[in-house]
């Protein structure tokens, strides 16, 4: 699998056409995009997306416990969606996906993420809070 690299920073997402993603990198990026996609907003894949953004704008992320709770649900929903669209025989298929609140303020939520492929490859790190 190949994909276009998306860089995420404070200015928002930007596409990097000079460094295409391959294999598990594409799977991980797809998972991260799914986390930030509003649940039910994709007419092609109605199961795509999470409620993480809704939780944030609705004032539900009031402390570390609530942020971790919402992140856990987003991770589970993302894992289920990813596994439903990827072939079971794909070695780059998402096997495990974890999100954890790394920092929460009144203005933002920063998450640490860790993804494991079916072949055992691990990307990311879960930060201690």
C-alpha positions in Angstrom: 0.0 0.0 0.0 1.2 3.5 -0.8 0.0 6.9 0.4 0.7 10.6 0.5 2.4 11.7 3.7 0.4 14.2 5.8 2.3 16.3 8.2 0.3 17.5 11.2 1.3 20.6 13.2 -0.2 23.7 14.9 -0.9 25.2 11.5 -3.0 22.2 10.5 -2.4 19.3 8.1 -0.2 19.7 5.0 0.6 17.2 2.2 4.2 16.1 1.5 4.4 14.7 -2.0 8.2 14.2 -1.8 8.1 11.3 0.6 5.3 8.8 -0.2 4.3 6.4 2.6 4.5 2.7 2.2 3.2 -0.4 3.9 2.6 0.0 7.7 3.3 3.8 7.6 0.2 4.1 5.4 -1.8 2.0 7.8 -0.8 4.2 10.8 -1.5 7.4 9.0 -4.9 6.1 8.0 -5.6 5.3 11.6 -4.5 8.8 12.8 -6.7 10.4 10.2 -9.6 8.2 11.3 -9.2 9.4 14.9 -9.7 13.0 13.8 -12.6 12.2 11.5 -16.1 12.9 12.8 -18.0 9.7 13.3 -20.5 9.2 10.5 -19.2 12.0 8.3 -17.9 9.7 5.5 -20.8 8.7 3.1 -18.7 5.8 1.6 -17.7 4.4 5.0 -20.4 5.2 7.6 -18.5 3.4 10.3 -15.4 5.6 9.8 -14.4 8.2 12.4 -14.7 8.8 16.1 -16.3 11.1 18.7 -13.0 12.5 19.9 -13.4 15.9 18.2 -17.1 16.1 19.3 -16.0 15.3 22.9 -13.4 18.2 22.7 -15.8 20.8 21.3 -18.6 19.7 23.7 -16.4 20.3 26.8 -16.2 16.6 27.8 -12.4 16.6 28.0 -12.3 18.2 31.4 -9.3 16.4 32.9 -6.8 13.6 32.3 -9.2 10.8 33.1 -11.9 12.0 30.7 -9.3 12.7 28.0 -7.9 9.1 28.4 -11.4 7.7 28.4 -12.3 9.5 25.1 -8.9 8.5 23.6 -9.5 4.9 24.5 -12.9 4.8 22.8 -11.4 6.6 19.7 -8.5 4.0 19.6 -10.9 1.0 19.8 -13.3 2.5 17.2 -10.3 3.1 14.9 -9.0 -0.4 15.4 -12.3 -1.9 14.6 -12.8 0.2 11.5 -9.3 -0.4 10.2 -9.6 -4.2 10.6 -13.0 -4.1 8.8 -11.5 -2.5 5.7 -8.1 -4.2 5.5 -7.5 -7.7 4.3 -7.0 -10.2 7.1 -3.9 -11.6 5.2 -2.2 -8.1 5.0 0.9 -8.2 7.2 0.6 -4.4 7.6 -2.9 -4.7 8.9 -3.5 -2.9 12.2 -3.4 -5.5 15.0 -3.3 -3.1 18.0 -3.8 0.6 18.4 -3.4 2.7 21.6 -4.0 6.3 22.3 -3.3 8.1 25.6 -3.6 11.7 26.7 -0.1 13.2 26.7 -1.2 16.8 27.5 -4.5 18.5 27.9 -5.1 22.3 28.3 -8.1 24.5 27.8 -7.1 24.9 24.2 -5.7 21.5 23.0 -5.3 17.8 23.5 -2.1 16.1 22.6 -2.1 12.4 22.3 0.6 9.8 22.3 -0.1 6.9 19.9 1.2 3.4 19.4 0.3 1.1 16.5 1.2 -2.6 16.1 1.0 -4.4 12.7 -0.1 -8.0 12.2 3.6 -8.8 11.5 4.6 -7.4 14.9 6.1 -4.1 13.7 5.5 -1.3 16.3 5.3 2.4 15.6 4.9 5.2 18.1 5.2 5.3 21.9 2.8 5.7 24.7 4.0 8.6 26.9 3.8 8.5 30.7 1.6 11.3 32.1 
